[in-house]
């Protein structure tokens, strides 16, 4: 299951975006943005269906039928994938070979190293050449170029890494066919720029982790909802574990409103294509995430006071008369945060990293989610350890009525607002994004992801 899911999730986003990569098919930057938004919607919808319909089938018809449904769906999706294969946009042979990192010599193909090895080579080569003095002008240096590459000289940012692609002695550094005699001492300009691009997005990538930490609070939210009145009618009660579906519905609603209502209306008012810039979307998502935890802290304080007032604070599983529907504002803001931050980060990675790194770009967000789980565990462990040393009831006690989950949520909210300040600093240091998506009136550009077109309309 892990192998299959890893293969699909790591490639599907980049593969879908590549279908829009033709120069004559991308008329507006909004097409790519809409793709990332609706990809997120479909992914969320699939999770919603699995949490509701599939779970219902499992409970009503048994585990065999419940597991059989995903099997049938995967078979149908596999068949549809191969049936549609003739109409997919196929990468050029050169791009395909660059992506697989295959290098041909005179007799047989020779597999090159992975991305991680390539990045390690740039770092090692830069360190080994640390005593080399770079010229003040790039034209005075001889650089090692990848065959067919449009990059002639490296960029000025993180200039120390440029030493990795400097050719000081062509007879010693290069082989007769133009390849580096020692790839751990001489790298191509493309390899250097790919590592620079990855390093450049890491600070902004790190800001998304704390947003994902707030999404990782499912166990606490489940405990919170289970102690509240979840009845819609006298006979129908929403399961505590199903409340996460409200976040998915909120996310879908926000994306639909943004893409189909807000953007067309704003464009009509201004008389030109108008969209939120990538940085603005990410920033709004971070603020929304911090605000959602503040709202959750207020809700939890009211719920705890209600439990104490009703005299059930010593009973962990007791249900208060407070309606669980009060949690909906929190899920509403959390869905907004994911719609802005999640979609914005995925689009930022895809558009900012080199096209040859599209698979890496599509996996950065997933890596952030995994890292966020570790960060969330670290925060909870430290909160428990700090309070236990003070001989007080833990904020995140197993008895939610005795603990102070509201304090814990206020802590996450404070970290969220601090994260927003950190994001502003990272955003300013990053500089302008590609594609001209800089502001709320950011004009779109023909051929957003074309490598050769750098002019902004």
Secondary structure, DSSP 8 states (H G I E B T S, - for coil): -HHHHHHHHHHHHHHHHHTT-STTT--SHHHHHHHHHHHHHHHHHHHHHIIIIIHHHHHHH-HHHHHHHHHHHHHHHHHHHHHTGGGS----HHHHHHHHTEEE-SSSEEE---HHHHHHHHHHHHHHTTT----SSGGGS-B---TT-S--S--STTGGGGGGGB-S-HHHHB-TTS-BS-TTT---HHHHHHHHHHHHHHHHHHHHHHHHHHHT-HHHHHHHHHTSB-BSSSS-B--GGGTHHHHHHHHHHHHHHIIIIIHHHHHHHHTS-----HHHHHHHHHHHHHHHHHHHHHHHHHHHHHHHHTT-TT-TT---SSBGGGGHHHHHHHHHHIIIIIHHHHHHHHHHS-GGGHHHHHHHHHHHHHHHHHHHHHHHHHHHHHHHHTTS--TT-SSTTTS-HHHHHHHHHHHHHHHHHHHHHHHHHH---GGG--STT----TTTT-SS-----
